[in-house]
Amino acid sequence: MRNTLSSYGKERMASAVAEARNWTDLMRLLGLRASGGQRRVLQKRVAELGLDTSHFVKRSPWRKYPDSAIAEAAASSSSLREVALKLGANPATGTLSHIRRRIHAAGIDISHFPGINRPDLDLPFTAEELRAAAAAATSVRGGGSRLGRTGRQPLAGDAEPDAAGPRDRYRALLPPACIDPREQAS
């Protein structure tokens, strides 16, 4: 017969919580099957009993990178991707977002990253026009059409409308620091 949380009194639960190092350890001590649902029920029961779990070791994978390690990596990097790589993390979008939030929360200076604090771009339409086009469009291309941008129209810096491809037209919007030096030569 499997143990259930209701079979433990407050004293037994308090003793097990005091002995456990984390939620998984507590489940093992109580003879419970380790599962997410069981953990949530256990956490709720412990909270209802008002038991202290502040001694539990937090096992967040992000806490293996203390703020000091992030600050050190950021100081010698020129992008969030480099920070992630120096920390040994996979530079996926979610990882980069998380690192950026951690950097912001810790007040770490990244003003030396190119383009990180770039001012608003001078776009040929207002923010309200952009919102209206986005709300009415069903695709990015449709939004561009509603803004009067058909892909063949020149952007700022284009010499001739048909001379540059889409990649070149969009690169014209970026500050030079955001463009890979290898691409600037092409």
N, C-alpha and C positions, 0 to 999 in steps of 0.2 A: 504494500500500500504506500502510495506516495504521500509525503508530508505536505501539508497545506499551511498557509500563514495563519489561519484562524486557530490552528492547534497549539500555537505558541502564546504563552502569557507574556505580560509586559516584562517580568523579571528575566525570563529566558531570552527574550528578544533583546533586552538591554545588555545582557551578558554577552550575547553573540555579537552585537554591534560594537561593543567595547573591544572585543578580541579581534574583530575583522580589520583588514587593511584597506579593503575596497568593497564595492558591491558584489563582485564576483566571489570574493573570499567569503562574504557574509552568506551568499546563497549556498556555497559549499558547506559551511559550518552548520547551516540549517537543514542540509540534505535536500535542497531544492534543485530542480533541473535548471541549468543556466540557459535562459532565453530572454529576449527583449521584453516580451509581455510579462513574464514572471518578475523581471527586474523592476518594471514600472509599478506593478502591484506591490512589490516589496518596498520600493521607495515611498509609495503612498502610505503604506502601513506604518513605516518607521516615522514618517512625518506626523501622522495622526497620533502616534504615541509620544511625540515630542522628544525623540532620542537624538543625541548629538552625533553627527557624522563628520564633524570638521576635521577629524584626524585621518579620514579616508584619503589615500593618495590619489591625486587626479592623474588620469592616464591619457589626457589629450595629446595626440601626436604633435600638436603645435607647441606645446609647452616644452618639448625637447629643444626648442630654439628659444633660449631666454632673450629678453630684449637686448642684452649686451651683445649677444651673438648677431642679432639682426642689425644692430647699430654698426658693429664692426664690418659686416658684409656690405651694408649700405654705403659706408664711408669709402670703401675701395671699389665700388661698382658704379656703372653709369646707367643702369636700368633695373627695373624690378625683376626682369628675367635673370640678370646676373646675380642679384641678391638670392633668388630662389636656388640657382645652381650652386652658389657658394655655400648655401645651407644644406645642400644635398637633396633638395626637394625637386620634384618634377614641375617644370614651369608651365603648368596648365592654367587656363583662365581662372578657375576657382582658386588655385593656389596663389596666383598673383594678386587677386582681389583680397584674399585673406592677409597676405603679407602687407599689402598697402594699408589695410585697416589696422594691423598691428603697428606698423610704422607711424601712422597717424596717432593712434592711441598713446604710444610711447613718446611722441614728440620728437622723433628722429628726423634730422635734417636731410632731405633728399633734393634740395633746391639745385644741386649740381647735376641732376639727371636732365639730359636734353629734352625739352618739350614738356616736362612734367608740370610746370606752372605757366604754360603758354597762355597768352591773353586770348580773348575771344577773337575768332577769325572774322575778317571783314567779308561777310557774305552778301551776295546781290539780292537778298530778300530779308524781310524782318522775321523775328521769332514768331510773331502771330501768323504770318503767311506760311511759315514752316509747319506750325501746329495744324492749321487748316488743311494744308496739303496732306499731311500725314494722316489726319482723321478721315479724309475723303478717299485716300488711295488704298488699293489692295496689294500693292507691291512697291518696292523701292523705285523701280522704273516709273510706275504710275505717279508716285510722289514727285519725282523729277519732272515729269511731263506737266503736272499741275503747277509746278513752280516756273514753267517755261524753259526748262532745261531738257533739251532733246538729245543729248549725247553728241551731237554734231556742232552744238554751239560752243564758241570759245569760252574758256574760263580765263580769269585774270592771268596775264603772263603769256598766253598763247599768241603766237605770231599770226597764224592762219588757222581758220576753223578746221580744215581737213588735214592739216599737216601733222598734228599730234594725235596719237591714239588715246583711248580712255585712261590708261595708266599714266601717261604723261600729263594729261589734263588734271587728274586728281593730285598728282605729285606737285603741281603748281600751287595747290592750296596749302601744302605742308611747309613748315619752316625748314630751312636747310639742315638744321641739326637733327631732324627726324628721318632724314634720308640716308640710307646706307652709303658710305663713301664709294663703294664699288659700283653702285648704281649711278652716282653722279657723273662718273667718267663716260657712261654710255650715252 
